[in-house]
Amino acid sequence: MRLGSSLGLILLALSSQALAQAREQRPTGLPKKVQWTFNLDAGFSAFGFNNSLYTDVKPDPSGDLSDNWFESYAKPAISGTVRAGKGSFFGKVSVVGERTYAAPPPLVGSEASSFMIEDLYVGWRSGTALGAGEDALELTVGRAQYRIGHGLLLWDGGGEGGSRGGFWSNARKAWAFAGIARFHAKSNTLEGFYLDRNEVPESEQGTRVAGANYERTLGSSTTLGASYMQFMSDSNPARDGMNVYNLRAYTAPLRKLPGLSFDVEFAREDNGDLRASTAYNVQAAYELSKMSWTPKLSYRYAFFEGDDPGSAKDESFDMLLPGFYDWGTWWQGEIGGEYFLANSNLVSHQVRVHVKPSASVSGGIFGYAFQLDQLPTGITSKDVATEIDAYADWSVNSNFIVSFIAALAHPQAAATQAYGRTSDFTYGMIYVAYAY
């Protein structure tokens, strides 16, 4: 039954190519005044662990700490745009079916599947109606996606794992409700938003967020941003009413060294007597564009404050709702960040080498050193773990991408004291994605 599900997903993806070739010859029955777009995204992934750092040791006498499981998803979508005077109306509808099966660890959830609406929104773009440039104003309302910057704080609008399945695949990103107003004039973009998260039922906290975001582009290589958010929660007092301030800069400032770039981001959380916390990261990268394989070298320092046990206020950083921008962001490490660390009470050093051997293949290696900001009770060392990740992305054709991951994490003193583990945690993954 499981094999049949996986084969069915792959056949569905392959058959859509044949359907695409015939779509112009077959009438859809839909209004011809609307510009329609059909999409299909699908994926299948396999995961394997050895010597997991989980506290819930399996009950068998051997103390086996290995886990192997699979995930799959399919997301068909239809979107449309229709001109209306000088502007246009647009909308989108999609659904997501996800499944986690075999023997996932408790963190991922039990074998589970779900099928539900993902995108369901309408909107309006001003076109030339305002005389301030093409589509200066855009309004969106409904189940839609929204993110800020590189997704350090706000991106993932849909909860995964648990009773829904799809812990790693993360096919759901749309908010249960989103109201977004975006004004764009020349190099400036101003956004106002209200978002209600689509949370996993058993982890429902009634998370909502309202705020504003401003971005300014300087040429083609620099983006500056500033955001304000206020979070609301029905069952998380430390998050309810919390104010979040965010400043960021992504820049390659030197014309004579276009391969040299910097990413800097700062966040401050404030909720009166309940929470006051800070996080920031600084990254420097240099791409050797004239060398074979165009290697890119980078170093990143990231800090997420921990709770000071001597203070009545909570200083631990709430990691909020990050998303996947690139390998290593913003789940740090394919082992640490995905499965036993959070962006709270954490200091990380990341070194990365990325190469592109051909137009269809890229990959690289990450090295991490993870440390604690504050020492929890019973822990005497700030050194948590070191990790090395090797990854490769292969664009088989314009529709299929295959990704490979191999990783090893070595527990250091803090992890040994917390979990009682000294063996290296090894991990492997293969992920096949289809997009039409």
Sequence and secondary structure as in RCSB ss.txt:
>XXXX:A:sequence
MRLGSSLGLILLALSSQALAQAREQRPTGLPKKVQWTFNLDAGFSAFGFNNSLYTDVKPDPSGDLSDNWFESYAK
PAISGTVRAGKGSFFGKVSVVGERTYAAPPPLVGSEASSFMIEDLYVGWRSGTALGAGEDALELTVGRAQYRIGH
GLLLWDGGGEGGSRGGFWSNARKAWAFAGIARFHAKSNTLEGFYLDRNEVPESEQGTRVAGANYERTLGSSTTLG
ASYMQFMSDSNPARDGMNVYNLRAYTAPLRKLPGLSFDVEFAREDNGDLRASTAYNVQAAYELSKMSWTPKLSYR
YAFFEGDDPGSAKDESFDMLLPGFYDWGTWWQGEIGGEYFLANSNLVSHQVRVHVKPSASVSGGIFGYAFQLDQL
PTGITSKDVATEIDAYADWSVNSNFIVSFIAALAHPQAAATQAYGRTSDFTYGMIYVAYAY
>XXXX:A:secstr
 HHHHHHHHHHHHHHHHHHHHHTTTS   S TTSEEEEEEEEEEEEEEEES   SS  SSTT    EEEEEEEEE
EEEEEEEEETTEEEEEEEEEEEEEEEEE  TTT SSEEEEEEEEEEEEEE TTTTSSSTT EEEEEEE     TT
SSSB   B  SGGG  TTT      SEEEEEEEEETTEEEEEEEEE B  GGG    EEEEEEEEEEETTTEEEE
EEEEEEE SS TTTTT EEEEEEEEE   TT TTEEEEEEEEEEE TTSBEEEEEEEEEEEE TTSTT  EEEEE
EEEE    TT SSB      B   SBTTBSS IIIIIIII  SSSEEEEEEEEEE SSSSEEEEEEEEEEE SS 
 TT    EEEEEEEEEEEEE SSSEEEEEEEEEEEE HHHHHHH   S EEEEEEEEEEE 
